[in-house]
Amino acid sequence: MSELFKLFNRAKIQTEKYDETPLSDLEIARIKKRLHSKLKTQTSKKKKLTILSGVGIAMLAATIAISSPNALAKLPIIGSFIEQYMNHPDVNDEMYTTYKNIIGQTKENKHGTLTLNEVMLDQGELFITTTYHSNKPVPNSEYLKINKHLPDTDYLPLFPEIKIDGKEVESGSGGGAGNDQIDDQTFVIYSSISIPNIELSKPHDIQFSFKSDKLSDPWEFNFTATGEAIAAKTTETMINQSFSLPNGQKVVVEKITQSPVSLILYYHMFPAPDKTMDYDVQFRLYDQNNNQLGQSAFKTMLENSTLRFQKENMEPITNITLVPHSINVKSGVPHKDVVKVFHEYTITTQLNN
């Protein structure tokens, strides 16, 4: 309990730009309920989202500076959103603030309000967090649909249609989504969408449209975002090493790029002399402390293949070890023969920082 109060007391919240609006008794009760639920559950390192980033109890019970009467859906203290989605609950919020674009736009239709909290551009990936407050309680059946990441429900699509600098981002480019339920009407949604070849060092005009066939009045947002701060901290290390599998498939490992939050491995896969591609080749990556990096996205079995890994913290990785393994994609292969690790082709290199 004492640690939670210390966390609240350390929190820094800028309230000057908001008009003061007293909380209703119902809103106060909801917030207290959320606090009690958090006290009962030990938050693990892999927890996707922390509902409250911290605020004094007295302040919660009295007046919170907000910009709308619908306090619960639009509290400025909900989140450190992207940090939690990136599995970095222990990272100092100020470290991520440098790289995030705070949006804070709210749109409303007959279903409810959707607030675009923040976005972040990082090495061909766009991270998005939103807070959705439904005008009516969401039945358990519909929440299960949301929780299974279905893009279409009666309430909201998890992935927006996106235009960047006037050009549509192709659907199916890759990404992921998840959410956390605050109460039976309020959800925090986090999404990542692959944005190949986007230039991080300049600002981009971005349009989001959260719509589907079931929504006659979509939530639409227009804003400008940049990945300039991340681009300035992103480094490239050339590797240029190759090996061949027993069936003749060739793999050329080209390079690694490292940003404050991710690492991407670029490599090339070529068919065997008989033109077959029976094996998908991927890599397990270990840092200088022998910690394995978690893979978050992949595009493989192509001449231009990539693996994306999330870093455990924002400290630079100085040395990296790549251990290749093959996945037999032929049908009828015994389970024990599906995956084979090639320790003899292990690559260890120092990364530029």
C-alpha positions in Angstrom: 0.0 0.0 0.0 2.8 2.5 0.9 4.5 1.9 -2.4 1.3 2.8 -4.3 1.0 6.1 -2.3 4.6 6.9 -3.0 4.0 6.3 -6.7 1.0 8.7 -6.6 3.0 11.4 -4.8 5.8 11.2 -7.4 3.5 11.7 -10.3 3.8 14.9 -12.3 0.6 16.1 -13.9 0.2 19.4 -15.7 -3.3 20.7 -15.1 -2.9 24.3 -15.9 -4.3 24.0 -19.5 -7.6 22.3 -18.3 -10.7 23.8 -16.9 -11.7 22.5 -13.5 -14.8 20.3 -13.5 -15.9 18.6 -10.3 -16.2 14.9 -10.4 -19.6 13.4 -9.9 -20.2 10.8 -7.1 -20.5 8.1 -9.7 -17.2 9.0 -11.3 -15.4 9.2 -7.9 -16.8 5.7 -7.1 -15.6 4.3 -10.4 -12.1 5.7 -9.9 -11.9 4.3 -6.3 -13.0 0.9 -7.6 -10.2 0.9 -10.2 -7.7 1.8 -7.5 -8.8 -1.0 -5.3 -8.7 -3.5 -8.1 -5.1 -2.5 -8.8 -4.1 -3.0 -5.1 -5.3 -6.6 -5.3 -3.3 -7.5 -8.3 0.5 -7.6 -8.6 1.4 -5.9 -11.9 3.8 -8.1 -13.8 6.5 -6.9 -16.2 4.5 -8.2 -19.1 1.3 -6.5 -18.2 0.1 -4.6 -21.2 -1.4 -1.5 -19.6 -1.4 0.3 -16.3 -4.8 2.0 -15.8 -3.6 4.8 -13.6 -0.2 6.3 -13.9 -0.5 7.9 -10.5 -2.3 10.8 -8.8 -2.8 11.9 -5.2 -5.8 10.2 -3.5 -7.1 13.6 -2.2 -6.9 15.0 -5.7 -8.9 12.1 -7.0 -11.6 12.5 -4.4 -11.9 16.2 -4.9 -11.4 18.0 -8.3 -9.4 16.8 -11.3 -8.5 19.2 -14.0 -10.2 17.9 -17.2 -11.5 19.3 -20.4 -14.9 17.6 -20.6 -17.7 16.7 -18.2 -17.3 13.1 -19.3 -14.5 12.7 -16.8 -14.0 9.0 -16.7 -13.5 8.5 -20.5 -11.2 11.5 -20.8 -9.1 11.6 -17.7 -5.6 13.0 -18.6 -4.1 10.6 -16.0 -5.1 7.4 -17.8 -2.0 5.8 -19.2 1.4 5.7 -19.7 -0.1 4.1 -22.8 2.6 3.3 -25.3 5.1 2.4 -22.6 2.8 -0.4 -21.4 2.0 -1.6 -24.9 5.7 -1.9 -25.6 6.1 -4.0 -22.4 8.1 -1.3 -20.7 6.1 -0.7 -17.5 9.2 0.2 -15.5 10.6 2.7 -18.0 10.6 6.4 -16.8 7.7 8.1 -18.5 9.9 11.1 -19.4 12.1 8.9 -21.5 9.2 7.9 -23.7 7.8 11.4 -23.8 10.7 12.4 -26.0 9.6 10.0 -28.7 5.8 10.0 -28.5 3.4 12.4 -30.2 0.7 13.4 -27.7 -2.6 14.0 -29.7 -5.4 14.2 -27.2 -8.3 14.6 -29.7 -11.8 13.3 -28.9 -14.5 12.5 -31.3 -18.1 11.4 -30.6 -20.9 9.6 -32.3 -24.1 7.8 -31.3 -22.1 4.8 -30.0 -19.8 6.8 -27.8 -16.6 8.8 -27.6 -13.1 7.8 -28.9 -10.1 9.7 -27.7 -6.8 9.4 -29.7 -4.3 9.6 -26.9 -0.9 9.4 -28.5 1.0 7.9 -31.4 4.7 6.9 -32.0 6.6 6.3 -35.2 9.5 3.8 -35.0 11.3 2.0 -37.8 8.4 1.3 -40.1 5.9 0.9 -37.3 3.1 3.2 -36.1 1.9 2.7 -32.5 -1.5 4.0 -31.5 -3.4 4.2 -28.2 -7.0 5.3 -27.8 -9.6 5.4 -25.1 -13.1 4.3 -26.0 -16.1 5.1 -23.8 -19.4 3.5 -25.0 -22.7 5.2 -24.5 -24.0 2.0 -23.0 -22.5 -1.0 -21.2 -20.8 -3.4 -23.5 -22.2 -7.0 -23.1 -19.7 -9.7 -22.2 -20.2 -11.3 -25.6 -19.1 -8.1 -27.3 -16.2 -7.6 -25.0 -15.0 -11.1 -25.8 -15.1 -10.1 -29.5 -12.9 -7.0 -28.7 -10.6 -9.1 -26.6 -10.1 -11.5 -29.5 -9.0 -8.6 -31.6 -11.7 -8.9 -34.2 -11.5 -5.7 -36.3 -15.3 -5.3 -36.6 -17.8 -5.1 -33.7 -21.0 -3.2 -33.1 -18.9 -0.8 -31.1 -15.5 -0.1 -32.6 -12.9 -1.2 -35.1 -9.5 -1.7 -33.5 -7.5 -0.7 -36.6 -8.2 2.7 -38.3 -8.0 3.3 -42.0 -4.9 5.5 -42.4 -3.7 8.1 -44.8 -0.2 9.5 -44.5 0.6 12.6 -46.5 -2.6 11.9 -48.5 -1.6 8.3 -49.4 -3.6 5.4 -48.1 -1.7 2.8 -46.1 -2.5 -0.6 -47.4 -4.7 -2.8 -45.2 -3.0 -6.0 -44.3 0.4 -4.4 -44.0 0.8 -6.1 -40.6 0.5 -5.1 -37.0 -1.3 -6.1 -33.8 -3.9 -4.9 -31.4 -5.1 -5.4 -27.8 -7.1 -3.7 -25.2 -7.7 -3.3 -21.5 -11.1 -2.9 -19.9 -11.5 -0.1 -17.4 -15.2 -0.7 -16.7 -18.2 -2.1 -18.6 -18.2 1.0 -20.8 -14.6 2.1 -21.1 -11.7 0.5 -22.9 -8.1 1.5 -23.7 -7.1 0.1 -27.1 -3.6 -0.1 -28.4 -2.6 -1.0 -31.9 0.5 -1.2 -34.0 0.5 -1.0 -37.8 3.3 -1.6 -40.2 4.2 1.5 -42.2 7.1 0.4 -44.5 9.6 2.9 -45.8 8.3 5.9 -43.8 10.8 8.6 -43.3 11.0 9.3 -39.6 13.0 12.5 -39.7 10.3 14.7 -41.1 6.7 15.5 -40.0 3.8 13.7 -41.6 0.2 14.7 -42.0 -1.8 11.7 -40.8 -5.5 10.9 -41.1 -7.2 8.2 -39.1 -10.7 6.9 -39.8 -12.1 4.3 -37.4 -15.0 3.0 -39.5 -16.6 -0.2 -40.6 -19.8 -1.3 -42.4 -21.6 -1.2 -39.1 -20.6 2.5 -38.4 -22.5 5.1 -40.4 -20.7 7.9 -38.5 -17.0 7.0 -38.1 -14.5 8.6 -35.7 -12.0 10.6 -37.8 -8.8 12.3 -36.7 -6.3 14.6 -38.4 -2.9 15.4 -36.9 0.8 15.8 -37.6 3.4 13.4 -36.2 7.1 12.8 -36.6 9.6 10.2 -35.6 12.5 12.7 -35.7 13.7 12.1 -32.1 13.7 8.3 -32.7 15.5 8.7 -36.1 18.2 10.7 -34.4 18.9 7.8 -32.0 18.6 5.0 -34.6 21.9 3.3 -35.7 22.8 0.8 -38.4 25.3 -2.0 -38.2 26.3 -3.9 -41.4 26.9 -7.7 -41.0 27.1 -9.1 -44.5 27.5 -12.8 -43.6 26.0 -15.8 -45.3 25.4 -19.5 -44.9 23.6 -22.3 -46.7 21.1 -25.0 -45.4 21.7 -28.7 -46.1 19.0 -28.5 -48.9 20.9 -25.7 -50.6 18.8 -22.7 -49.5 21.1 -19.7 -49.0 20.7 -17.0 -46.3 22.5 -13.6 -46.4 22.4 -11.6 -43.2 22.7 -8.0 -44.2 22.4 -5.6 -41.3 20.7 -4.6 -38.0 19.2 -1.3 -37.2 18.6 -0.2 -33.6 16.3 2.5 -32.2 15.6 3.3 -28.6 12.7 0.9 -28.5 13.3 -1.8 -31.2 15.8 -3.7 -33.2 15.3 -4.9 -36.8 17.3 -7.6 -38.5 17.5 -7.5 -42.3 18.4 -10.6 -44.3 17.8 -12.3 -47.6 16.6 -15.8 -48.4 17.2 -17.6 -51.7 15.7 -20.9 -52.9 17.7 -24.1 -53.3 19.2 -25.0 -56.7 16.0 -26.9 -57.5 14.0 -23.7 -56.8 12.3 -25.1 -53.7 12.0 -23.2 -50.4 11.2 -25.9 -47.9 12.5 -24.0 -44.9 11.6 -20.7 -43.3 14.7 -19.3 -41.6 14.5 -17.0 -38.6 16.8 -16.0 -35.8 16.9 -15.9 -32.0 18.7 -12.8 -30.8 20.6 -12.4 -27.5 22.1 -9.2 -26.1 25.5 -8.7 -24.4 24.0 -10.1 -21.1 22.7 -13.2 -22.9 19.1 -12.0 -22.6 16.9 -13.2 -25.4 15.0 -10.4 -27.2 11.3 -10.8 -27.8 10.3 -11.0 -31.4 7.3 -8.8 -32.2 6.9 -9.0 -36.0 8.3 -10.8 -39.0 8.3 -10.9 -42.7 10.1 -14.0 -43.9 10.6 -16.6 -46.7 11.3 -13.6 -49.0 14.4 -12.3 -50.7 14.0 -9.2 -48.4 13.1 -10.7 -45.0 12.9 -8.8 -41.7 12.5 -9.7 -38.0 11.5 -7.0 -35.5 12.4 -7.3 -31.9 11.3 -5.3 -28.8 14.0 -4.1 -26.4 13.5 -4.8 -22.7 14.6 -1.3 -21.9 15.8 1.8 -23.7 19.5 1.3 -23.1 21.5 0.7 -26.2 22.4 -3.0 -27.0 26.2 -3.0 -27.5 26.7 -6.6 -28.7 24.3 -9.0 -30.3 24.3 -12.8 -31.0 22.2 -14.2 -33.8 21.3 -17.9 -33.7 19.5 -19.1 -36.8 16.9 -21.8 -36.9 14.9 -23.3 -39.7 11.2 -24.1 -39.7 10.2 -27.0 -42.1 7.1 -25.8 -43.9 6.5 -29.1 -45.8 3.3 -30.9 -44.8 3.5 -34.3 -43.0 6.8 -33.5 -41.3 7.1 -35.1 -37.8 6.9 -32.6 -35.0 10.4 -33.3 -33.8 11.8 -32.3 -37.2 9.9 -29.1 -37.7 12.4 -26.8 -36.0 16.1 -27.2 -36.3 18.7 -24.8 -34.6 21.9 -24.1 -36.5 24.4 -23.2 -33.7 27.2 -23.7 -36.2 26.0 -20.6 -38.1 25.8 -18.4 -35.0 26.8 -14.7 -35.6 28.1 -12.4 -32.9 28.8 -8.8 -33.6 29.3 -5.4 -31.9 26.6 -2.9 -32.7 27.2 0.7 -33.6 25.8 3.2 -31.1 
